Amino acid sequence: MQIGQIQNYVWLTILLIALFIAVLLELFFAFTEKENLRKGFKVFPLLFLTIVGIYMAPNHPLLYIASFLGFLGDLLIIFEKKKVFFYIGGVSFFVGHILYLILMLTVNGISYSWYHYLIAGICLIALVIVFKIALKKQFNLLQSICAALYFGILFLLLVNSIVISIKYSVPSMLLITLGYVLFIISDTILVIKDFIKEFKRDDFYVMSTYLFAQISIMIGFLMVITN
């Protein structure tokens, strides 16, 4: 093994250890409900995960830009009491998921027919109606549309990852499927926490599902890209 390869493995090991420690600390502070410390460490897991993406797949900028937008969303949502930062953070996450979708389709050579877009549009309208009915006291029409768009992209990525893993025999896509299942759970808890009712250790449930979702998605894409 050459010295350069040894150095690469050393740096990767350091990054993974830093990621592990950051996740552990964030979840510990979330579980013990030490809010200031939790917010202080919140951005580090996605920061280190983004660096891992850059290190492992430097020729796939969509991957690490999408991860960086997750980091940016985490940073903005620290100031969630100012709703404008919460919404800008949501937009950052949304654009990141769009990039993940583009990456998912391009690396697997997938293209859609017109009727797929029609079905997606109908499902999106149905989601708006669901949000408007289920959360009519919490969301106005614009908020219902924004929520439907956001959850719509999550469900679209979830469905695509399942179809690609089965139809095109890409088993590593199942890690991305797991990631988006966890993402949907995390954001559902976040909606309940922020718009309906807070509950004990709610941030721990949000962050534990969210962080493992991001890690699972990153590992899944890296496996698809490097195979």
N, C-alpha and C positions, 0 to 999 in steps of 0.2 A: 504494500500500500504506500503511495506517494505521500510526501509531507503535505501537499495541498489538500489531498483527500482527508487526511487526518485533521487538518485545521477546519475543514468544512464540517466534519462530524462533531468536532468540539464545539464550534459555534452553534450548530443546530441543537446539540444537547443543552447548551446554556440557554438558548431561546425556549426550549421545551420546559426546562426546569423553571425558568422565570414565569412562563405561562401557567404552569401547575401551581406555583406559589401564589400568583396573582388571583387565580380562580379560588384557591383554598381560602385566602384572606377575605376576598369579597363575600364568599358564602358564609364564612364564620361571622363576619360583622353583620351580614343580613340576618342570620339566625339569631344572634344575640341582640339584634335591633339597635345596634350602635350606628345611628343614621349618618352622623357626620363622617365617621371612618368609612362606612359603606360607600358613601358618595365619593369620598376621596380616592378609593381604590377601584371604583366602578369602571373607569376607562382603561385600566391597564390590561385586563385580559384580551380585549379586542385589539389593543395596540400591539401586544406581543403576537397575537394570532395573525394580524396583518403582516407583520415582519416575517413570520414563518411562511406566509403565502408568497411574499416577494422572494424569499430565500429559496423556496422549493420550486416555484414556477415563475421565474422572472420574465418569461416570454408570453405570459398570459395576464396582461394588466387588468382585464375585466375581473379576475378573481380577487386580486388584492385591492383594487379600487372599490369593489363592492364591500369587501371586509372593512376597508378604511371608512366608508360611509356609515357602516355600523358603529365604528369607533366614534365618528363625528356625531351620530345620533345619540349615543350614550352620553357624550360630553354635553350636548344641548339639553337633554332631558334631566340632567342634574338640576337645572333651573326650572323644573316642571311647574313650580308655582306661578311662574310667568307663562301663561298659556301660549304666547307667541313662540317661545323657545320649544315648548312641547310639540307644537304643530310643525315647526321647522325641522325638529328632530324626526318627526314622523315622515316628513317628505324625504329626508336623508335616507331613512331605512327603506322607503318605498323605491327610490331610485336604485339603491343597492340591490334590492330584489329583482328589479327589471334587468340589471346587469347580470345577475345570476341566471335569470331565465335565458337571456341572449347567449351566455356562455354554455348553458346546458344544451341549447339547441345546436349551436355551432360545433361544439366538440363531438357531438353525436351525429352530425349531419342530418338534422331533422328540419323539415319544412311543413307548413300548414296549408291546407286547402281553404277556400273561402268559407265553407260551411263550418269549419272549426271556429273561425272568428265570430260567426253568427251565433253559434252555441255559447261561446264565451260571453258575448254581449247579453244574451238572454239570461244567463246565470248571474251576470253582474246586476241587471235590473232586479232580478229576484232577490239578490242580497240586499239591495237598497231597501226594498219593501220589507224584508225580514228585520233589518236594523230599525227601520222607521216604526214598525209595529212593536217589536220587542223592547225598544228603548225610547219610546215616544216621549217619556218624561225627561230623559237625559240628553237626547240628541235632537237638534233641529234638522231640517231637510239637508242643508249643506254638510253638517257633521255626519249624517247618515250616508251621504254619497261618498265622503272621504273615507269613512270606515269601511264601506263596501268595496271601494277601490283597493284599499290596503289589504283587507282580508281576502279579496278576490285574487290578488297576485300571489298570496300565500297558498291558497287552494290550487291555483293554476300550476304553481311550481310543484306542489305535492302530487297532483294528478300526473303531471308530465314525468316526474321522477319514477312513479310507479309504472307507467306505460313503457318508458324507455327500458327500465330494468327487466321487465317481463318480455316485451315484444322484441327488443334488440339484444336480449341476453347480456345486460350490463349489471351484474350483481352489486358492484360497488355503488350504483345509484341508490340502492336501498338505504345506505347511510344518509344520503341527502333526503330520502323519504322520511327517515327517522328524525332528521333535523327539522324538517318542516312540520311534522306532527308536534314536536316539542315547541316550535315557534308559535304555532297556533294556540297551543295550551298556554304558553307564557303570555301572549298578547291578550288572550281572553281574560286571564287573571288580572292583567294590567287594566283592562277596561272596567272590570268589576271594581277593582281597587280605586281607580281614579274617578269613575263616573257614577258608581252605585253605592258601595260601602267598603270602607277599609276594614281589615281584620288582622288578627295577630299573625305576625311573621309573613305578611303578604309579600313583602319585598324578597324574602328568601325563596318563596315559591316562584315568583316572577323571574328572579335572577338565576336560580338553579336550572330551570327549564330553558331559559334563554341562552345561558352560557354553553350548556351541553348541546343545544341546537346549533349554535354558531360553530362549535368545534366539530360536530358531526358533519355539517355541511362542508366545512373546509377540508376535512379528511376525505370525504366522499369525492369532492372535485379533484383533489390532488391525486387520488387513486385513478380516476378516470383519465386525467391529463397525462400522468406518467406511465400508464399502461400502453 
